[in-house]
Amino acid sequence: MERIGECPFCGSECVSLKTANQEEAVRKARELLPTVQATNLEVIATHVKVARKLAAQIRTSFPAHAGNAA
């Protein structure tokens, strides 16, 4: 896990799970859950939702790169 800066949406710390594989990302995220407070779970869920929307927009806008969207 590597710190990659602050979230532009809420100012919280952002980290990279260093994987494009969804199952591995979920596993790594679950390992981090004990280190975050329960109130932060909503923030994490919101970030995941935003990331999925951005990935969908990238697939729509750049269909040639759809296979490269994480």
N, C-alpha and C positions, 0 to 999 in steps of 0.2 A: 504494500500500500504506500502510495506516495502523495504527499500534499501537493495540490495543484493550484491553490489560490482560494479566493473567496467567491461565493456564489453571487452572481449579479442580481439575483432575485431577493435574497434575504440577508446577505452578508455573512452567512455561516461558512465554515471551512469546507472546502471541496477536496475530495481525495479521488485518486484513480484506483480502480480495482485491477487494472492491467489485464483485462480480458475482454474479448468480444463475444465470448460464449455466455449465453443467458443463464444456463444452469450453473456454471461456475461462478458467475457474478452473484447470483442469488445465494449460493453457498457462502461466498466470501462476505456478502452483506450480512447474512445471518450470524456469522462469526463476530461481526462488529456490534451487533445489537446489544450485548451486555454493556458495552462502553458508552452507549448513548442513553439519554433519559427517555422515558415513555412519551413525554410531550414532544420530543423530536421526531417521533415516528410519523406524525402528520406531515412534517416538513420533508422528510425523506420520501414519503408517498407522493407529495406534490412534485418534487424534483424528478421522480421516475416518470410521472405523468407528463411533465413538460418535455423530458428527454424523448419519450415515445412520440409525442406530437412533432418534435423537431425531426426525428428520424423519418416519420411519415412524410413530412414536407420535403425532406431531401430526396426521398424516393420518388416523389411526385415531380419535383422540379428538375432532378437530374437522373432520369431513368437509367442512363448508361452506368451510373455509379451505384445503383441500388444494391448490388451485392456487397459493396464496401461499407454500407451504413451499419453502424453497431447498434 
